[in-house]
Amino acid sequence: MEDPTLEELIRNKGSKYNAKKLIRKKSRQTYLASTKPKCCVRCGCVDCFEVDHIMPISKFSLDTKVRDITHIDNLQALCPTCHSLKS
């Protein structure tokens, strides 16, 4: 499956949980390979960061291509504290 939709990925992986896990892994790889800052975009913390989806995975429709969910323009770095406070 080269360019699956979210629905196809869920079906292929057997559950939403497994599909989201794969999406998060791909998103982190995409972010790390990018030139975006490797620090929290909110507080500037450089100690550690998590890759955050600006538009959460759950907000995408099932017919959305996974490549659109994991696109670098939908990703940002947040420290664990800012990530947990994100509204």
One Martini backbone bead per residue (centre of mass of N, CA, C, O) as a GRO file, in nm:
protein
   87
    1MET     BB    1   0.086   0.044   0.030
    2GLU     BB    2   0.167   0.357  -0.084
    3ASP     BB    3  -0.121   0.561  -0.075
    4PRO     BB    4  -0.304   0.583   0.180
    5THR     BB    5  -0.567   0.601   0.359
    6LEU     BB    6  -0.690   0.605   0.663
    7GLU     BB    7  -0.886   0.370   0.621
    8GLU     BB    8  -0.682   0.171   0.496
    9LEU     BB    9  -0.487   0.167   0.736
   10ILE     BB   10  -0.680   0.062   0.947
   11ARG     BB   11  -0.746  -0.200   0.800
   12ASN     BB   12  -0.447  -0.301   0.770
   13LYS     BB   13  -0.381  -0.271   1.099
   14GLY     BB   14  -0.679  -0.336   1.264
   15SER     BB   15  -0.657  -0.029   1.386
   16LYS     BB   16  -0.644   0.286   1.503
   17TYR     BB   17  -0.404   0.259   1.688
   18ASN     BB   18  -0.202   0.141   1.477
   19ALA     BB   19  -0.228   0.370   1.274
   20LYS     BB   20  -0.140   0.605   1.462
   21LYS     BB   21   0.135   0.491   1.528
   22LEU     BB   22   0.244   0.508   1.237
   23ILE     BB   23   0.195   0.810   1.196
   24ARG     BB   24   0.380   0.908   1.425
   25LYS     BB   25   0.637   0.783   1.314
   26LYS     BB   26   0.639   0.927   1.039
   27SER     BB   27   0.631   1.216   1.153
   28ARG     BB   28   0.902   1.205   1.299
   29GLN     BB   29   1.074   1.146   1.052
   30THR     BB   30   0.995   1.397   0.896
   31TYR     BB   31   1.089   1.605   1.104
   32LEU     BB   32   1.389   1.516   1.136
   33ALA     BB   33   1.442   1.566   0.814
   34SER     BB   34   1.405   1.849   0.862
   35THR     BB   35   1.450   2.217   0.915
   36LYS     BB   36   1.313   2.229   1.158
   37PRO     BB   37   1.296   2.295   1.472
   38LYS     BB   38   1.450   2.126   1.773
   39CYS     BB   39   1.212   2.286   1.933
   40CYS     BB   40   1.000   2.457   2.107
   41VAL     BB   41   0.757   2.681   1.977
   42ARG     BB   42   0.669   2.811   2.258
   43CYS     BB   43   0.939   2.800   2.478
   44GLY     BB   44   1.231   2.678   2.356
   45CYS     BB   45   1.292   2.405   2.431
   46VAL     BB   46   1.593   2.178   2.396
   47ASP     BB   47   1.586   1.901   2.551
   48CYS     BB   48   1.287   1.831   2.436
   49PHE     BB   49   1.064   1.666   2.193
   50GLU     BB   50   0.752   1.667   2.025
   51VAL     BB   51   0.544   1.558   1.776
   52ASP     BB   52   0.298   1.770   1.638
   53HIS     BB   53  -0.031   1.800   1.537
   54ILE     BB   54  -0.197   2.064   1.442
   55MET     BB   55  -0.386   1.862   1.308
   56PRO     BB   56  -0.542   1.621   1.423
   57ILE     BB   57  -0.597   1.305   1.335
   58SER     BB   58  -0.910   1.302   1.427
   59LYS     BB   59  -0.990   1.545   1.209
   60PHE     BB   60  -0.969   1.354   0.988
   61SER     BB   61  -1.072   1.204   0.728
   62LEU     BB   62  -1.083   0.883   0.593
   63ASP     BB   63  -0.999   1.006   0.289
   64THR     BB   64  -0.727   1.076   0.385
   65LYS     BB   65  -0.412   1.107   0.325
   66VAL     BB   66  -0.136   1.029   0.500
   67ARG     BB   67   0.053   1.245   0.371
   68ASP     BB   68  -0.122   1.485   0.488
   69ILE     BB   69  -0.084   1.424   0.793
   70THR     BB   70   0.255   1.403   0.759
   71HIS     BB   71   0.302   1.676   0.684
   72ILE     BB   72   0.514   1.929   0.765
   73ASP     BB   73   0.280   2.153   0.787
   74ASN     BB   74   0.149   1.959   1.038
   75LEU     BB   75   0.420   2.014   1.201
   76GLN     BB   76   0.551   2.023   1.545
   77ALA     BB   77   0.734   2.138   1.819
   78LEU     BB   78   0.702   2.001   2.156
   79CYS     BB   79   0.704   1.995   2.464
   80PRO     BB   80   0.556   1.808   2.698
   81THR     BB   81   0.413   2.043   2.836
   82CYS     BB   82   0.289   2.190   2.588
   83HIS     BB   83   0.147   1.940   2.477
   84SER     BB   84  -0.043   1.899   2.731
   85LEU     BB   85  -0.164   2.212   2.696
   86LYS     BB   86  -0.296   2.170   2.446
   87SER     BB   87  -0.615   2.273   2.291
   0.00000   0.00000   0.00000
